[in-house]
């Protein structure tokens, strides 16, 4: 089950996020066994996310001049949102055995607010990237980012126990 969920997240709309290749590869028509190892993608994203994005975007020099400032701004804002969400998750983990209803409501509100903030950021960034790049490349960036965020969220969800 885990492998099929991960394969679905990594295969998305026919694009395989490749941690080592110079360009995105078409998804194989057969079994998802040909998918890059999720751990390799995690490692590549953790050590050099920008490089991973760069290898999969296939930008011309002119496109790169327009794209990278947008990307850098997006990552800076996303980091702030992820930090907020992480603080809420840490609050939950630290209070797990003594969770009160009020504390649970506060944490839920903080997590939902971080999700809403992230969606607004994605919307703003999508508009900027669509204006700066050809539509196919703009959508490729959105796919890459979605795949990485999905993998991160899966890892987080797997580690956090349900509220008792």
C-alpha angles and dihedrals in degrees: 000000000000091000093050092050091048092046090051090051093048097042096048110151099358097294123116115207103227117201093198110027127095092232141020115277125220112253112257116252091223131058120338089238088103091064116117114262109271090222090057090052091047091050093046091049093046095049101036115000092163090054091049090052091045093052091052100042102063093207124181115229090258092050091047091056089057098037106047097060089052090047093049092049090048093051092048092052093041091053090057091051093046090050090054091050092046091052090054091049091049089050088054094047092048093048098037098115094040100036113155125199091247092051091047090052092050093049092047090051091051093049093047091048091052090050091050091047090051092050091051089049091050091050093050092045093047090055091050094047092046089054093047102042139036109276095250092055092044090053090046089058091049089050093049092048092046092051092050093046090047091053091048092048091048091053091049094047091049092055101044117081122221118266112269 
